[in-house]
Amino acid sequence: MSQVNVKVLNREYSLGSTACGVLGVVSFIALTVAGAYIRIPLPFTPVPITLQTFFVLLAGAVLGKKLGSLSQAGYLLIGIFGLPVFTGGLYGLARLFGPTGGYLIGFVLASYVIGKLLAADEDASYPRIVGAMLVGLTVLFAAGTFQLTLVMRLSLQNAVAMGVLPFVMGDAVKLLAAATIYQRVQKRARSVYPNP
């Protein structure tokens, strides 16, 4: 089993790959929860602006397809089982079947897709990172828009107007920020989380 050295308060500790995986998954669950509480509701749509997509993009890139999607699935599970971690302090299985449930499911799908697209490249260029994150974000929006059409009985055009267009500019900024961060840490990330 590979070892990773971690420095905390000037003391160095050696962690096994399993411990690093658990630490990474738990960290991104916590970050996604925090992102849910950074929330701006919009009066014309049930979908709020949050910081969650930023952490979903990074989870897939940093942790890879398996651990990244596991972190987002873990986030969903703790919300389903009663912790108030969804936007607005909400929880429960019903959230997955509501208007914004498709976005929650999209978190898992997007992080997997991003990890998969970046898996073969340990030194991805910035355009490649942006492209992978853009594909992941598209998957997230597709899942969210699909569920909006079903739950709210909207046309595809109205669902896109409510669930995609208001978020394009903000999510573009989040994507570019996430890609910049990942480009700087990708070699270290791949040494800790190999992403086979």
CORMODA-V721483 format. One record per pair of residues at least 4 apart in sequence whose ideal C-beta (glycine too) atoms are under 8 Angstrom apart, sorted by the first residue. I is the first residue (numbers start at 1). J is the second residue. D is the distance in whole Angstrom. If there is no record, write none. Layout:
i = [I I]
j = [J J]
d = [D D]
This chain:
i = [1 1 1 2 2 3 3 3 3 4 4 4 4 4 4 4 5 5 5 5 6 6 6 6 7 7 7 8 15 15 15 16 17 18 19 20 20 20 21 21 21 22 23 24 24 24 24 24 24 24 25 25 25 25 25 25 26 26 26 27 27 28 28 28 28 28 28 28 28 28 28 29 29 29 29 29 30 31 31 31 31 32 32 32 32 32 32 32 32 32 32 33 33 33 33 34 34 34 35 35 35 35 35 35 36 36 36 36 36 37 37 38 38 39 39 39 39 39 40 40 40 41 41 41 42 42 42 42 44 44 45 45 45 46 46 46 46 46 46 47 47 47 47 47 47 47 47 47 48 48 49 49 49 50 51 51 52 52 52 53 53 53 53 53 53 53 54 54 54 54 55 56 56 56 56 56 56 56 57 57 57 57 57 57 57 57 57 57 57 58 58 58 58 59 59 59 59 59 60 60 60 60 60 60 60 60 60 60 60 60 60 60 61 61 61 61 61 61 61 61 61 61 61 61 62 62 62 62 62 63 63 63 63 63 63 63 63 63 64 64 64 64 64 64 64 64 65 65 65 65 65 65 65 65 65 66 66 66 66 67 67 67 67 68 68 68 68 68 69 69 69 69 69 69 70 71 71 72 72 72 72 72 73 73 74 75 75 75 76 76 76 76 76 76 77 78 78 79 79 79 79 79 79 79 79 79 80 80 80 80 80 81 82 82 83 84 84 84 85 86 86 86 86 87 90 91 93 94 95 95 95 96 96 96 97 97 98 99 99 99 99 100 100 100 101 101 101 102 102 102 102 102 102 102 103 103 103 103 103 103 105 105 105 106 106 106 106 106 106 106 107 107 108 109 109 109 109 110 110 110 110 110 111 111 112 113 113 113 113 113 114 114 114 114 114 115 115 117 117 117 117 118 118 118 118 118 118 119 119 121 122 122 122 123 123 124 124 124 124 124 125 126 126 126 126 127 128 129 129 129 129 129 130 130 130 130 131 132 133 133 133 133 134 134 135 136 137 137 137 138 139 140 141 141 141 141 142 143 144 144 144 145 145 145 145 145 145 146 146 147 148 148 148 148 148 149 149 149 149 149 152 152 154 154 154 155 156 157 158 159 159 160 160 161 162 163 164 167 168 169 170 171 172 173 174 175 176 177 178 179 180 181 182 182 185 186 187 188 189 190 190]
j = [16 17 18 16 17 14 15 16 17 14 15 16 17 20 191 192 12 13 14 15 12 13 14 15 11 12 13 13 19 20 23 20 21 22 23 24 192 193 25 67 193 26 27 28 62 63 67 71 192 193 29 63 67 70 71 74 30 71 74 31 71 32 55 58 59 62 63 68 71 72 75 33 71 74 75 78 34 35 55 58 59 36 52 55 56 59 71 72 75 85 107 37 75 78 85 38 51 55 50 51 52 53 54 55 50 52 85 86 87 87 89 50 51 48 49 50 87 88 48 49 50 48 49 88 47 48 49 166 162 166 162 163 166 98 99 100 148 152 162 99 100 103 144 148 162 163 166 167 87 88 166 167 170 87 55 174 56 87 107 57 137 140 167 171 174 175 58 174 177 178 59 60 72 107 110 111 136 140 61 110 111 114 133 136 137 174 175 178 179 62 178 181 182 63 68 71 72 111 64 65 68 69 110 111 112 113 114 115 118 132 133 136 68 114 115 118 129 132 133 178 179 182 186 189 68 182 185 189 193 67 68 70 71 111 115 189 193 195 68 115 118 119 193 194 195 196 69 111 112 113 114 115 116 119 195 70 112 115 195 71 115 193 195 72 111 112 114 115 73 108 109 111 112 115 74 75 111 76 107 108 110 111 77 108 78 79 85 107 80 96 104 105 107 108 81 83 85 83 84 85 86 90 91 92 95 104 91 92 93 95 96 91 91 92 91 89 90 91 91 90 91 95 104 100 95 95 97 98 100 101 104 101 104 105 101 151 151 147 148 151 152 104 144 147 105 147 151 106 143 144 145 146 147 148 107 140 143 144 147 163 109 143 147 110 139 140 141 142 143 144 111 140 112 113 139 140 143 114 136 137 139 140 115 136 116 117 132 135 136 139 118 132 133 135 136 119 195 131 132 135 136 124 128 129 132 186 195 195 196 128 186 187 190 186 187 128 129 132 183 186 129 130 179 180 183 131 132 133 179 182 183 186 134 175 176 179 135 136 137 175 178 179 138 175 139 140 141 171 175 142 143 144 145 163 164 167 146 147 148 163 164 149 156 159 160 163 164 150 159 151 152 154 159 162 163 153 154 155 156 159 159 162 158 159 162 159 160 161 162 163 164 164 165 165 166 167 168 171 172 173 174 175 176 177 178 179 180 181 182 183 184 185 186 189 189 190 191 192 193 194 195]
d = [5 5 7 7 5 5 7 6 8 7 5 8 7 5 7 5 5 7 6 8 7 5 8 6 7 5 8 6 4 5 7 7 6 6 6 6 5 7 6 6 7 6 6 6 7 5 6 7 7 6 6 7 6 5 4 6 6 8 8 6 8 6 6 7 4 8 6 7 4 8 8 7 5 5 5 7 6 6 4 8 8 7 6 5 7 7 7 7 5 8 7 7 7 8 5 7 7 8 6 4 4 8 7 5 6 6 6 6 5 8 8 6 4 5 7 5 5 7 6 4 8 5 8 8 7 6 7 6 7 8 4 7 6 8 4 6 8 8 8 7 6 7 7 8 7 5 8 7 5 8 8 7 6 6 7 7 6 8 7 6 7 7 8 6 6 8 7 4 7 6 6 7 6 5 5 5 8 7 6 7 8 6 5 6 7 7 6 4 8 5 5 7 6 5 4 5 6 5 8 7 4 7 6 4 7 7 3 4 8 8 8 6 7 6 7 6 7 7 7 7 8 4 7 7 7 6 7 5 7 4 4 8 6 8 7 8 5 8 6 4 8 6 5 7 3 8 6 8 5 8 8 3 5 6 6 6 8 7 8 6 8 6 8 7 4 7 7 5 6 5 8 5 4 7 6 7 7 7 4 4 8 5 6 5 7 7 7 7 6 7 6 8 7 7 6 5 6 6 8 5 5 8 5 7 7 8 7 7 5 8 7 8 5 7 6 4 6 5 7 4 6 5 7 7 6 7 7 6 7 6 7 4 6 7 5 7 6 7 6 5 6 7 7 8 6 5 8 6 4 4 7 6 3 7 7 6 7 4 8 8 7 5 8 6 6 4 7 7 4 5 6 7 6 6 5 7 6 6 4 6 5 4 6 7 6 6 8 6 5 5 6 5 6 7 4 6 6 8 4 6 8 6 8 7 5 8 7 5 7 6 7 7 5 7 7 4 5 8 7 6 7 6 6 8 5 6 6 6 4 6 6 8 6 7 7 5 7 7 6 5 6 6 6 7 7 7 6 6 6 6 7 6 6 7 5 8 6 7 6 5 8 7 7 5 6 5 6 7 8 6 6 6 4 6 5 8 5 7 6 4 7 8 4 4 7 7 6 6 6 5 8 5 6 5 7 8 7 5 6 7 6 6 6 6 6 6 6 7 6 6 7 6 6 7 5 6 7 6 6 6 7]
